[in-house]
Amino acid sequence: MITNNKKQLLSDTEVVQRIFDHIDNATTDNGNQNWKEPVNNYRSKARLDIELKILQSRTIVFCPSSALAKSGDYVARDVAGIPLIAVRGLDGEVRAFRNACRHRGVQLAEGHGCTRALVCPYHGWAYSLDGSLRSIPHEHGFPDVDKATRGLVAVACLVSNGLVFINQNPQANIEQDVLSVPKLLPDGYRLLHSSNQIVKANWKLHLESSLEGYHIRQTHKNTFFPVQYDNLTVVEAFGENSRVAFPYQSIEGLRHKNLTDISVDGRLTYVYHLFPNVVISTFPGCMQVVVLEPIDESSTQQHSYLVSDIAKHQTELLNAIFEGQKFAAKGAIEDLQIVQSAQRGLLSGANKYLEFGLFESAIGRLHTHLAKEIGRQAVSCDT
């Protein structure tokens, strides 16, 4: 997923100072050039097939590690159309496998849960949490099956920076791939809530709505705009990835404080885009991990995980988080309505390409690196 890039992100202090400069000068971070993305790249099945191959071949985020907090916890879902399952073993290690029984290929689990073994619902072949084949009902009927060689098929897996990374190539060097990823989810965070929904839009259209503040005033007139600013963001690149800072107007409360010792919690939202399809956002007291899985050219499966370090007994703080999430959800609904309208607009024939301006440089970075990756895939196929 991520190239080895040693560039460091700005400190909170540096981000806040840049935000104050933008407030004082009515400016925002700008990219170097516009980007024109052909509409056909959102509508073409052939293009989507290439994008799915990219997702199948790269190191990507599967879920936060807190979704697999204890032994036996598992998450099963499709990744670029391939059913996978990640599970924490009795030894505490997280492993990932292709979610298919070695007998007749039936998926062993769906969604998430906790189990002592992975048992096929068809004929009861049972696998230990390390993927080894434990038992076969009426085993005498399979005299040629060597259980030692018929365990679940593993995919490369690594827990790093509070995230579970996977790569469907079992020989992948995930450690090298994630070197440029900063410490995003602090130690001690736990899973508060997870959810899934289908969005009737291309995965890139959906992703783009998270990566710019140009739409805040128009789209979120009664939600985010009174709290945030019109078209004011700080945009940074690290490797193929981006971080976009969206300040709240409450950041003015830091104006006369010693900026060497500040907290930006409740003062701004950081949105991290981990190329290609993952968005991690900071909110007051919590963080959200969103994984966007393409279903087809015009629909996306969104997997969302809310995590926090607030303990179960801190009910007032937890209530404040969930109230804040209700507010954020209103803005998310507004984004979804716009994104789904944009999806329908692709059918109008009005545009040959979509235009992304200087304010939308993180979106341009998404498409730039996606185009490069598609080029590499084409070269690989030719050779």
BALOBA-1460 file (C-alpha; in Angstrom, 3 decimals):
// residues 383
<rec num="1" residu="m" x="0.000" y="0.000" z="0.000"/>
<rec num="2" residu="i" x="2.583" y="2.441" z="0.954"/>
<rec num="3" residu="t" x="5.954" y="3.270" z="-0.454"/>
<rec num="4" residu="n" x="8.940" y="3.677" z="1.808"/>
<rec num="5" residu="n" x="9.053" y="7.440" z="2.216"/>
<rec num="6" residu="k" x="10.841" y="9.082" z="5.122"/>
<rec num="7" residu="k" x="9.133" y="12.451" z="4.801"/>
<rec num="8" residu="q" x="7.767" y="13.493" z="8.166"/>
<rec num="9" residu="l" x="4.387" y="15.074" z="8.648"/>
<rec num="10" residu="l" x="4.118" y="18.503" z="10.226"/>
<rec num="11" residu="s" x="3.780" y="18.686" z="13.990"/>
<rec num="12" residu="d" x="0.467" y="19.819" z="15.489"/>
<rec num="13" residu="t" x="2.112" y="23.141" z="16.300"/>
<rec num="14" residu="e" x="3.219" y="23.646" z="12.699"/>
<rec num="15" residu="v" x="-0.231" y="22.719" z="11.392"/>
<rec num="16" residu="v" x="-1.937" y="25.163" z="13.765"/>
<rec num="17" residu="q" x="0.441" y="27.960" z="12.773"/>
<rec num="18" residu="r" x="-0.240" y="27.308" z="9.082"/>
<rec num="19" residu="i" x="-3.984" y="27.367" z="9.798"/>
<rec num="20" residu="f" x="-3.661" y="30.736" z="11.556"/>
<rec num="21" residu="d" x="-1.745" y="32.072" z="8.533"/>
<rec num="22" residu="h" x="-4.564" y="30.914" z="6.258"/>
<rec num="23" residu="i" x="-7.239" y="32.437" z="8.511"/>
<rec num="24" residu="d" x="-5.404" y="35.761" z="8.621"/>
<rec num="25" residu="n" x="-4.793" y="35.863" z="4.862"/>
<rec num="26" residu="a" x="-8.016" y="34.222" z="3.609"/>
<rec num="27" residu="t" x="-5.975" y="31.491" z="1.904"/>
<rec num="28" residu="t" x="-5.691" y="27.707" z="1.906"/>
<rec num="29" residu="d" x="-3.157" y="25.100" z="0.813"/>
<rec num="30" residu="n" x="-2.950" y="24.777" z="-2.969"/>
<rec num="31" residu="g" x="-1.567" y="22.064" z="-5.191"/>
<rec num="32" residu="n" x="0.660" y="22.660" z="-8.178"/>
<rec num="33" residu="q" x="-1.820" y="21.826" z="-10.924"/>
<rec num="34" residu="n" x="-5.368" y="20.832" z="-11.758"/>
<rec num="35" residu="w" x="-6.262" y="17.236" z="-12.502"/>
<rec num="36" residu="k" x="-8.690" y="16.010" z="-15.145"/>
<rec num="37" residu="e" x="-10.009" y="12.491" z="-14.558"/>
<rec num="38" residu="p" x="-11.908" y="10.894" z="-17.481"/>
<rec num="39" residu="v" x="-15.501" y="10.026" z="-16.626"/>
<rec num="40" residu="n" x="-14.979" y="6.656" z="-18.285"/>
<rec num="41" residu="n" x="-12.551" y="5.762" z="-15.488"/>
<rec num="42" residu="y" x="-15.535" y="5.757" z="-13.110"/>
<rec num="43" residu="r" x="-17.856" y="3.868" z="-15.449"/>
<rec num="44" residu="s" x="-15.667" y="1.275" z="-17.167"/>
<rec num="45" residu="k" x="-15.802" y="-2.339" z="-15.975"/>
<rec num="46" residu="a" x="-12.417" y="-2.940" z="-17.589"/>
<rec num="47" residu="r" x="-10.942" y="-0.090" z="-15.539"/>
<rec num="48" residu="l" x="-12.523" y="-1.437" z="-12.338"/>
<rec num="49" residu="d" x="-11.094" y="-4.897" z="-13.046"/>
<rec num="50" residu="i" x="-7.615" y="-3.355" z="-13.171"/>
<rec num="51" residu="e" x="-8.247" y="-1.465" z="-9.922"/>
<rec num="52" residu="l" x="-9.364" y="-4.694" z="-8.241"/>
<rec num="53" residu="k" x="-6.148" y="-6.388" z="-9.356"/>
<rec num="54" residu="i" x="-4.227" y="-3.521" z="-7.770"/>
<rec num="55" residu="l" x="-6.084" y="-3.975" z="-4.485"/>
<rec num="56" residu="q" x="-5.428" y="-7.722" z="-4.676"/>
<rec num="57" residu="s" x="-1.698" y="-7.229" z="-5.188"/>
<rec num="58" residu="r" x="-0.867" y="-4.467" z="-2.691"/>
<rec num="59" residu="t" x="-0.417" y="-4.221" z="1.045"/>
<rec num="60" residu="i" x="-3.610" y="-2.631" z="2.379"/>
<rec num="61" residu="v" x="-5.399" y="-2.039" z="5.672"/>
<rec num="62" residu="f" x="-7.814" y="-4.831" z="6.575"/>
<rec num="63" residu="c" x="-9.141" y="-3.491" z="9.903"/>
<rec num="64" residu="p" x="-7.926" y="-1.858" z="13.126"/>
<rec num="65" residu="s" x="-6.143" y="-4.327" z="15.397"/>
<rec num="66" residu="s" x="-8.672" y="-3.493" z="18.150"/>
<rec num="67" residu="a" x="-11.295" y="-5.306" z="16.068"/>
<rec num="68" residu="l" x="-9.301" y="-8.446" z="16.924"/>
<rec num="69" residu="a" x="-8.723" y="-7.640" z="20.571"/>
<rec num="70" residu="k" x="-8.748" y="-11.138" z="22.085"/>
<rec num="71" residu="s" x="-7.966" y="-14.690" z="21.035"/>
<rec num="72" residu="g" x="-10.647" y="-16.071" z="18.761"/>
<rec num="73" residu="d" x="-11.823" y="-12.680" z="17.476"/>
<rec num="74" residu="y" x="-12.205" y="-12.684" z="13.708"/>
<rec num="75" residu="v" x="-13.237" y="-10.373" z="10.883"/>
<rec num="76" residu="a" x="-14.345" y="-11.948" z="7.606"/>
<rec num="77" residu="r" x="-15.003" y="-9.864" z="4.500"/>
<rec num="78" residu="d" x="-14.202" y="-9.561" z="0.825"/>
<rec num="79" residu="v" x="-11.084" y="-7.694" z="-0.252"/>
<rec num="80" residu="a" x="-11.273" y="-6.693" z="-3.908"/>
<rec num="81" residu="g" x="-13.784" y="-9.485" z="-4.454"/>
<rec num="82" residu="i" x="-11.696" y="-12.145" z="-2.652"/>
<rec num="83" residu="p" x="-13.125" y="-13.570" z="0.606"/>
<rec num="84" residu="l" x="-10.571" y="-13.307" z="3.423"/>
<rec num="85" residu="i" x="-10.632" y="-13.820" z="7.177"/>
<rec num="86" residu="a" x="-8.308" y="-12.386" z="9.841"/>
<rec num="87" residu="v" x="-8.255" y="-13.984" z="13.281"/>
<rec num="88" residu="r" x="-6.296" y="-13.625" z="16.505"/>
<rec num="89" residu="g" x="-4.887" y="-16.975" z="17.548"/>
<rec num="90" residu="l" x="-4.608" y="-18.540" z="20.976"/>
<rec num="91" residu="d" x="-0.965" y="-17.400" z="20.952"/>
<rec num="92" residu="g" x="-2.071" y="-13.769" z="20.490"/>
<rec num="93" residu="e" x="-0.832" y="-13.564" z="16.894"/>
<rec num="94" residu="v" x="-3.065" y="-12.161" z="14.150"/>
<rec num="95" residu="r" x="-3.152" y="-14.197" z="10.955"/>
<rec num="96" residu="a" x="-5.114" y="-13.877" z="7.723"/>
<rec num="97" residu="f" x="-6.344" y="-16.590" z="5.383"/>
<rec num="98" residu="r" x="-8.365" y="-17.093" z="2.245"/>
<rec num="99" residu="n" x="-11.855" y="-17.703" z="3.591"/>
<rec num="100" residu="a" x="-12.506" y="-21.083" z="1.980"/>
<rec num="101" residu="c" x="-12.674" y="-24.607" z="3.343"/>
<rec num="102" residu="r" x="-10.072" y="-26.923" z="1.785"/>
<rec num="103" residu="h" x="-12.771" y="-29.548" z="1.203"/>
<rec num="104" residu="r" x="-15.392" y="-27.901" z="-1.003"/>
<rec num="105" residu="g" x="-14.497" y="-24.212" z="-0.759"/>
<rec num="106" residu="v" x="-17.354" y="-23.003" z="1.462"/>
<rec num="107" residu="q" x="-16.638" y="-19.835" z="3.458"/>
<rec num="108" residu="l" x="-15.927" y="-20.595" z="7.104"/>
<rec num="109" residu="a" x="-17.373" y="-17.402" z="8.600"/>
<rec num="110" residu="e" x="-19.045" y="-14.116" z="7.737"/>
<rec num="111" residu="g" x="-18.886" y="-10.718" z="9.401"/>
<rec num="112" residu="h" x="-17.198" y="-10.684" z="12.783"/>
<rec num="113" residu="g" x="-17.314" y="-12.676" z="15.993"/>
<rec num="114" residu="c" x="-15.307" y="-14.827" z="18.362"/>
<rec num="115" residu="t" x="-14.673" y="-18.562" z="18.120"/>
<rec num="116" residu="r" x="-12.377" y="-21.316" z="19.397"/>
<rec num="117" residu="a" x="-12.096" y="-22.916" z="15.949"/>
<rec num="118" residu="l" x="-13.107" y="-22.197" z="12.367"/>
<rec num="119" residu="v" x="-15.633" y="-24.852" z="11.410"/>
<rec num="120" residu="c" x="-17.044" y="-25.257" z="7.926"/>
<rec num="121" residu="p" x="-20.858" y="-25.026" z="8.005"/>
<rec num="122" residu="y" x="-21.166" y="-27.523" z="5.130"/>
<rec num="123" residu="h" x="-19.461" y="-30.725" z="6.360"/>
<rec num="124" residu="g" x="-17.809" y="-29.685" z="9.614"/>
<rec num="125" residu="w" x="-14.150" y="-29.678" z="8.655"/>
<rec num="126" residu="a" x="-12.534" y="-27.807" z="11.552"/>
<rec num="127" residu="y" x="-9.469" y="-25.570" z="11.544"/>
<rec num="128" residu="s" x="-7.458" y="-24.278" z="14.484"/>
<rec num="129" residu="l" x="-7.044" y="-20.522" z="14.797"/>
<rec num="130" residu="d" x="-3.550" y="-20.859" z="13.318"/>
<rec num="131" residu="g" x="-5.160" y="-22.209" z="10.142"/>
<rec num="132" residu="s" x="-4.117" y="-25.847" z="10.554"/>
<rec num="133" residu="l" x="-6.675" y="-28.543" z="9.724"/>
<rec num="134" residu="r" x="-7.739" y="-29.973" z="13.071"/>
<rec num="135" residu="s" x="-10.364" y="-32.591" z="12.235"/>
<rec num="136" residu="i" x="-12.423" y="-34.144" z="9.457"/>
<rec num="137" residu="p" x="-15.747" y="-35.794" z="10.359"/>
<rec num="138" residu="h" x="-15.687" y="-39.478" z="9.279"/>
<rec num="139" residu="e" x="-12.042" y="-39.057" z="8.399"/>
<rec num="140" residu="h" x="-11.768" y="-42.650" z="7.135"/>
<rec num="141" residu="g" x="-13.639" y="-41.510" z="4.013"/>
<rec num="142" residu="f" x="-10.662" y="-39.350" z="2.987"/>
<rec num="143" residu="p" x="-7.700" y="-41.743" z="3.060"/>
<rec num="144" residu="d" x="-5.644" y="-39.610" z="0.660"/>
<rec num="145" residu="v" x="-5.982" y="-36.324" z="2.588"/>
<rec num="146" residu="d" x="-2.848" y="-35.304" z="4.506"/>
<rec num="147" residu="k" x="-4.143" y="-32.930" z="7.189"/>
<rec num="148" residu="a" x="-0.680" y="-31.442" z="7.618"/>
<rec num="149" residu="t" x="-0.822" y="-30.022" z="4.090"/>
<rec num="150" residu="r" x="-4.498" y="-29.031" z="3.937"/>
<rec num="151" residu="g" x="-4.644" y="-26.105" z="6.313"/>
<rec num="152" residu="l" x="-6.176" y="-22.791" z="5.343"/>
<rec num="153" residu="v" x="-4.311" y="-20.850" z="2.663"/>
<rec num="154" residu="a" x="-2.515" y="-17.959" z="4.357"/>
<rec num="155" residu="v" x="-2.051" y="-14.440" z="3.081"/>
<rec num="156" residu="a" x="0.657" y="-12.102" z="4.341"/>
<rec num="157" residu="c" x="-0.426" y="-10.282" z="7.503"/>
<rec num="158" residu="l" x="1.136" y="-7.739" z="9.867"/>
<rec num="159" residu="v" x="-0.097" y="-5.718" z="12.848"/>
<rec num="160" residu="s" x="1.521" y="-2.271" z="12.871"/>
<rec num="161" residu="n" x="0.558" y="1.178" z="14.167"/>
<rec num="162" residu="g" x="-2.764" y="-0.108" z="15.504"/>
<rec num="163" residu="l" x="-3.791" y="-1.536" z="12.114"/>
<rec num="164" residu="v" x="-3.960" y="-4.991" z="10.546"/>
<rec num="165" residu="f" x="-2.290" y="-4.944" z="7.133"/>
<rec num="166" residu="i" x="-2.675" y="-7.769" z="4.630"/>
<rec num="167" residu="n" x="-1.279" y="-8.632" z="1.241"/>
<rec num="168" residu="q" x="-2.761" y="-11.474" z="-0.793"/>
<rec num="169" residu="n" x="0.725" y="-12.425" z="-1.960"/>
<rec num="170" residu="p" x="2.015" y="-14.620" z="0.900"/>
<rec num="171" residu="q" x="5.586" y="-13.711" z="-0.029"/>
<rec num="172" residu="a" x="4.987" y="-9.952" z="0.245"/>
<rec num="173" residu="n" x="7.321" y="-7.885" z="2.396"/>
<rec num="174" residu="i" x="4.679" y="-6.015" z="4.396"/>
<rec num="175" residu="e" x="7.250" y="-4.695" z="6.875"/>
<rec num="176" residu="q" x="8.926" y="-2.779" z="4.060"/>
<rec num="177" residu="d" x="5.606" y="-1.614" z="2.627"/>
<rec num="178" residu="v" x="4.407" y="0.073" z="5.832"/>
<rec num="179" residu="l" x="7.610" y="1.876" z="6.785"/>
<rec num="180" residu="s" x="6.210" y="5.279" z="5.847"/>
<rec num="181" residu="v" x="2.963" y="4.865" z="7.805"/>
<rec num="182" residu="p" x="3.025" y="7.037" z="10.945"/>
<rec num="183" residu="k" x="1.716" y="5.900" z="14.317"/>
<rec num="184" residu="l" x="-1.962" y="6.499" z="13.615"/>
<rec num="185" residu="l" x="-3.896" y="4.543" z="16.264"/>
<rec num="186" residu="p" x="-2.282" y="4.924" z="19.686"/>
<rec num="187" residu="d" x="-1.784" y="1.964" z="22.001"/>
<rec num="188" residu="g" x="-4.722" y="1.241" z="24.274"/>
<rec num="189" residu="y" x="-7.458" y="2.083" z="21.789"/>
<rec num="190" residu="r" x="-10.428" y="-0.268" z="21.767"/>
<rec num="191" residu="l" x="-13.247" y="-0.858" z="19.323"/>
<rec num="192" residu="l" x="-16.413" y="1.065" z="20.217"/>
<rec num="193" residu="h" x="-18.523" y="0.278" z="17.167"/>
<rec num="194" residu="s" x="-18.319" y="-1.180" z="13.689"/>
<rec num="195" residu="s" x="-20.753" y="-1.011" z="10.791"/>
<rec num="196" residu="n" x="-21.130" y="-1.758" z="7.086"/>
<rec num="197" residu="q" x="-23.156" y="-0.060" z="4.402"/>
<rec num="198" residu="i" x="-23.477" y="-0.121" z="0.646"/>
<rec num="199" residu="v" x="-23.018" y="3.215" z="-1.096"/>
<rec num="200" residu="k" x="-24.502" y="3.543" z="-4.560"/>
<rec num="201" residu="a" x="-21.459" y="5.199" z="-6.070"/>
<rec num="202" residu="n" x="-18.058" y="4.356" z="-7.489"/>
<rec num="203" residu="w" x="-15.482" y="3.909" z="-4.717"/>
<rec num="204" residu="k" x="-13.347" y="6.806" z="-5.992"/>
<rec num="205" residu="l" x="-16.267" y="9.253" z="-6.070"/>
<rec num="206" residu="h" x="-16.995" y="8.308" z="-2.473"/>
<rec num="207" residu="l" x="-13.372" y="8.636" z="-1.409"/>
<rec num="208" residu="e" x="-12.951" y="12.032" z="-3.069"/>
<rec num="209" residu="s" x="-15.565" y="13.612" z="-0.811"/>
<rec num="210" residu="s" x="-13.255" y="13.068" z="2.187"/>
<rec num="211" residu="l" x="-10.214" y="14.765" z="0.696"/>
<rec num="212" residu="e" x="-11.121" y="18.434" z="0.242"/>
<rec num="213" residu="g" x="-12.751" y="21.291" z="2.145"/>
<rec num="214" residu="y" x="-13.901" y="23.199" z="-0.925"/>
<rec num="215" residu="h" x="-17.430" y="21.776" z="-0.521"/>
<rec num="216" residu="i" x="-17.862" y="22.478" z="3.216"/>
<rec num="217" residu="r" x="-19.874" y="25.691" z="2.921"/>
<rec num="218" residu="q" x="-22.202" y="24.586" z="0.136"/>
<rec num="219" residu="t" x="-22.822" y="20.957" z="1.094"/>
<rec num="220" residu="h" x="-22.825" y="21.317" z="4.895"/>
<rec num="221" residu="k" x="-24.595" y="24.647" z="5.427"/>
<rec num="222" residu="n" x="-26.199" y="23.633" z="8.729"/>
<rec num="223" residu="t" x="-23.780" y="20.975" z="9.949"/>
<rec num="224" residu="f" x="-20.032" y="21.283" z="9.401"/>
<rec num="225" residu="f" x="-19.824" y="24.808" z="7.999"/>
<rec num="226" residu="p" x="-20.929" y="26.635" z="11.163"/>
<rec num="227" residu="v" x="-18.259" y="24.641" z="13.020"/>
<rec num="228" residu="q" x="-15.483" y="24.621" z="10.431"/>
<rec num="229" residu="y" x="-14.269" y="27.014" z="7.711"/>
<rec num="230" residu="d" x="-15.060" y="27.557" z="4.065"/>
<rec num="231" residu="n" x="-12.289" y="26.073" z="1.893"/>
<rec num="232" residu="l" x="-9.506" y="26.091" z="4.489"/>
<rec num="233" residu="t" x="-7.335" y="22.996" z="4.782"/>
<rec num="234" residu="v" x="-3.712" y="22.001" z="5.298"/>
<rec num="235" residu="v" x="-2.734" y="19.242" z="2.863"/>
<rec num="236" residu="e" x="0.379" y="17.071" z="3.215"/>
<rec num="237" residu="a" x="1.799" y="14.120" z="1.305"/>
<rec num="238" residu="f" x="3.659" y="11.119" z="2.695"/>
<rec num="239" residu="g" x="4.527" y="8.542" z="0.078"/>
<rec num="240" residu="e" x="1.437" y="7.846" z="-1.983"/>
<rec num="241" residu="n" x="-0.728" y="8.975" z="0.912"/>
<rec num="242" residu="s" x="-2.199" y="12.270" z="2.089"/>
<rec num="243" residu="r" x="-3.157" y="13.982" z="5.309"/>
<rec num="244" residu="v" x="-5.750" y="16.754" z="5.193"/>
<rec num="245" residu="a" x="-6.361" y="18.927" z="8.266"/>
<rec num="246" residu="f" x="-9.842" y="20.439" z="8.610"/>
<rec num="247" residu="p" x="-9.789" y="23.101" z="11.372"/>
<rec num="248" residu="y" x="-12.762" y="23.911" z="13.601"/>
<rec num="249" residu="q" x="-13.444" y="27.534" z="14.428"/>
<rec num="250" residu="s" x="-12.668" y="26.629" z="18.046"/>
<rec num="251" residu="i" x="-9.028" y="26.560" z="17.000"/>
<rec num="252" residu="e" x="-9.056" y="30.311" z="17.683"/>
<rec num="253" residu="g" x="-8.911" y="29.323" z="21.349"/>
<rec num="254" residu="l" x="-5.255" y="28.412" z="20.773"/>
<rec num="255" residu="r" x="-4.425" y="31.797" z="19.264"/>
<rec num="256" residu="h" x="-2.701" y="33.209" z="22.357"/>
<rec num="257" residu="k" x="-1.517" y="29.977" z="23.950"/>
<rec num="258" residu="n" x="1.977" y="28.569" z="24.020"/>
<rec num="259" residu="l" x="1.920" y="26.480" z="20.849"/>
<rec num="260" residu="t" x="4.737" y="24.244" z="22.054"/>
<rec num="261" residu="d" x="2.313" y="22.553" z="24.454"/>
<rec num="262" residu="i" x="-1.117" y="22.213" z="22.844"/>
<rec num="263" residu="s" x="-3.770" y="19.635" z="22.097"/>
<rec num="264" residu="v" x="-5.671" y="19.797" z="18.826"/>
<rec num="265" residu="d" x="-8.291" y="17.294" z="19.991"/>
<rec num="266" residu="g" x="-11.612" y="19.031" z="19.382"/>
<rec num="267" residu="r" x="-9.859" y="21.803" z="17.430"/>
<rec num="268" residu="l" x="-9.401" y="20.075" z="14.059"/>
<rec num="269" residu="t" x="-9.958" y="16.815" z="12.217"/>
<rec num="270" residu="y" x="-7.072" y="15.053" z="10.554"/>
<rec num="271" residu="v" x="-8.089" y="12.886" z="7.593"/>
<rec num="272" residu="y" x="-5.415" y="10.381" z="6.570"/>
<rec num="273" residu="h" x="-5.814" y="8.804" z="3.153"/>
<rec num="274" residu="l" x="-3.832" y="5.561" z="2.976"/>
<rec num="275" residu="f" x="-3.612" y="4.775" z="-0.724"/>
<rec num="276" residu="p" x="-5.629" y="3.382" z="-2.332"/>
<rec num="277" residu="n" x="-8.875" y="2.888" z="-0.385"/>
<rec num="278" residu="v" x="-8.597" y="3.645" z="3.349"/>
<rec num="279" residu="v" x="-9.492" y="6.810" z="5.268"/>
<rec num="280" residu="i" x="-8.626" y="7.318" z="8.946"/>
<rec num="281" residu="s" x="-10.134" y="10.376" z="10.644"/>
<rec num="282" residu="t" x="-9.640" y="11.936" z="14.063"/>
<rec num="283" residu="f" x="-12.625" y="13.193" z="16.048"/>
<rec num="284" residu="p" x="-12.901" y="14.492" z="19.618"/>
<rec num="285" residu="g" x="-12.016" y="11.555" z="21.864"/>
<rec num="286" residu="c" x="-12.038" y="8.944" z="19.087"/>
<rec num="287" residu="m" x="-10.872" y="7.914" z="15.626"/>
<rec num="288" residu="q" x="-12.627" y="6.293" z="12.695"/>
<rec num="289" residu="v" x="-11.164" y="3.789" z="10.226"/>
<rec num="290" residu="v" x="-13.073" y="3.465" z="6.940"/>
<rec num="291" residu="v" x="-12.234" y="0.863" z="4.282"/>
<rec num="292" residu="l" x="-13.903" y="1.251" z="0.882"/>
<rec num="293" residu="e" x="-14.324" y="-1.987" z="-1.069"/>
<rec num="294" residu="p" x="-15.471" y="-1.692" z="-4.703"/>
<rec num="295" residu="i" x="-18.437" y="-3.943" z="-5.478"/>
<rec num="296" residu="d" x="-18.882" y="-2.870" z="-9.100"/>
<rec num="297" residu="e" x="-18.495" y="0.313" z="-11.140"/>
<rec num="298" residu="s" x="-21.359" y="2.051" z="-9.342"/>
<rec num="299" residu="s" x="-21.452" y="0.639" z="-5.815"/>
<rec num="300" residu="t" x="-19.105" y="0.395" z="-2.838"/>
<rec num="301" residu="q" x="-19.077" y="-1.556" z="0.422"/>
<rec num="302" residu="q" x="-18.050" y="0.757" z="3.268"/>
<rec num="303" residu="h" x="-16.586" y="-0.861" z="6.398"/>
<rec num="304" residu="s" x="-16.374" y="1.568" z="9.351"/>
<rec num="305" residu="y" x="-14.676" y="1.115" z="12.716"/>
<rec num="306" residu="l" x="-14.885" y="3.607" z="15.605"/>
<rec num="307" residu="v" x="-12.064" y="3.321" z="18.171"/>
<rec num="308" residu="s" x="-11.157" y="5.196" z="21.358"/>
<rec num="309" residu="d" x="-9.039" y="4.935" z="24.506"/>
<rec num="310" residu="i" x="-11.982" y="5.884" z="26.738"/>
<rec num="311" residu="a" x="-12.795" y="3.074" z="29.167"/>
<rec num="312" residu="k" x="-16.194" y="1.400" z="29.452"/>
<rec num="313" residu="h" x="-16.850" y="2.891" z="32.893"/>
<rec num="314" residu="q" x="-16.318" y="6.490" z="31.662"/>
<rec num="315" residu="t" x="-19.941" y="6.792" z="30.626"/>
<rec num="316" residu="e" x="-20.107" y="10.583" z="30.402"/>
<rec num="317" residu="l" x="-17.133" y="10.727" z="28.055"/>
<rec num="318" residu="l" x="-18.515" y="7.867" z="25.983"/>
<rec num="319" residu="n" x="-21.903" y="9.580" z="25.755"/>
<rec num="320" residu="a" x="-20.146" y="12.720" z="24.516"/>
<rec num="321" residu="i" x="-18.394" y="10.697" z="21.817"/>
<rec num="322" residu="f" x="-21.611" y="9.123" z="20.595"/>
<rec num="323" residu="e" x="-23.387" y="12.492" z="20.580"/>
<rec num="324" residu="g" x="-20.534" y="13.862" z="18.509"/>
<rec num="325" residu="q" x="-20.829" y="10.914" z="16.144"/>
<rec num="326" residu="k" x="-24.540" y="11.634" z="15.675"/>
<rec num="327" residu="f" x="-23.561" y="15.118" z="14.529"/>
<rec num="328" residu="a" x="-20.843" y="13.737" z="12.246"/>
<rec num="329" residu="a" x="-23.337" y="11.250" z="10.813"/>
<rec num="330" residu="k" x="-25.578" y="14.114" z="9.662"/>
<rec num="331" residu="g" x="-22.711" y="15.530" z="7.658"/>
<rec num="332" residu="a" x="-21.850" y="12.072" z="6.318"/>
<rec num="333" residu="i" x="-25.422" y="11.673" z="5.048"/>
<rec num="334" residu="e" x="-25.081" y="14.987" z="3.211"/>
<rec num="335" residu="d" x="-21.858" y="13.744" z="1.605"/>
<rec num="336" residu="l" x="-23.492" y="10.482" z="0.583"/>
<rec num="337" residu="q" x="-26.370" y="12.307" z="-1.054"/>
<rec num="338" residu="i" x="-23.938" y="14.440" z="-3.054"/>
<rec num="339" residu="v" x="-21.746" y="11.481" z="-3.995"/>
<rec num="340" residu="q" x="-24.701" y="9.417" z="-5.173"/>
<rec num="341" residu="s" x="-25.952" y="12.411" z="-7.153"/>
<rec num="342" residu="a" x="-22.519" y="12.671" z="-8.776"/>
<rec num="343" residu="q" x="-22.741" y="8.976" z="-9.657"/>
<rec num="344" residu="r" x="-26.046" y="9.576" z="-11.433"/>
<rec num="345" residu="g" x="-24.547" y="12.633" z="-13.096"/>
<rec num="346" residu="l" x="-21.906" y="10.444" z="-14.728"/>
<rec num="347" residu="l" x="-24.699" y="9.024" z="-16.864"/>
<rec num="348" residu="s" x="-25.772" y="12.415" z="-18.222"/>
<rec num="349" residu="g" x="-23.062" y="12.627" z="-20.850"/>
<rec num="350" residu="a" x="-22.399" y="16.240" z="-19.890"/>
<rec num="351" residu="n" x="-18.752" y="15.690" z="-18.960"/>
<rec num="352" residu="k" x="-15.903" y="13.825" z="-20.578"/>
<rec num="353" residu="y" x="-13.809" y="14.312" z="-17.454"/>
<rec num="354" residu="l" x="-14.136" y="15.550" z="-13.876"/>
<rec num="355" residu="e" x="-12.133" y="18.647" z="-12.961"/>
<rec num="356" residu="f" x="-10.167" y="18.866" z="-9.702"/>
<rec num="357" residu="g" x="-8.721" y="22.261" z="-8.833"/>
<rec num="358" residu="l" x="-5.758" y="23.478" z="-6.828"/>
<rec num="359" residu="f" x="-7.780" y="23.210" z="-3.605"/>
<rec num="360" residu="e" x="-8.292" y="19.489" z="-4.290"/>
<rec num="361" residu="s" x="-4.678" y="18.349" z="-4.539"/>
<rec num="362" residu="a" x="-5.162" y="15.260" z="-2.350"/>
<rec num="363" residu="i" x="-7.644" y="13.975" z="-4.940"/>
<rec num="364" residu="g" x="-5.149" y="14.676" z="-7.695"/>
<rec num="365" residu="r" x="-2.581" y="12.656" z="-5.719"/>
<rec num="366" residu="l" x="-5.019" y="9.728" z="-5.501"/>
<rec num="367" residu="h" x="-5.490" y="9.670" z="-9.271"/>
<rec num="368" residu="t" x="-1.813" y="10.312" z="-10.025"/>
<rec num="369" residu="h" x="-0.677" y="7.304" z="-8.033"/>
<rec num="370" residu="l" x="-3.538" y="5.152" z="-9.261"/>
<rec num="371" residu="a" x="-2.517" y="5.930" z="-12.848"/>
<rec num="372" residu="k" x="1.117" y="5.069" z="-12.010"/>
<rec num="373" residu="e" x="0.051" y="1.795" z="-10.431"/>
<rec num="374" residu="i" x="-2.056" y="0.919" z="-13.471"/>
<rec num="375" residu="g" x="0.976" y="1.648" z="-15.645"/>
<rec num="376" residu="r" x="3.098" y="-0.699" z="-13.548"/>
<rec num="377" residu="q" x="0.434" y="-3.379" z="-13.808"/>
<rec num="378" residu="a" x="0.408" y="-3.017" z="-17.592"/>
<rec num="379" residu="v" x="4.209" y="-3.337" z="-17.776"/>
<rec num="380" residu="s" x="4.092" y="-6.390" z="-15.520"/>
<rec num="381" residu="c" x="1.499" y="-8.041" z="-17.765"/>
<rec num="382" residu="d" x="3.540" y="-7.269" z="-20.903"/>
<rec num="383" residu="t" x="6.621" y="-8.909" z="-19.444"/>
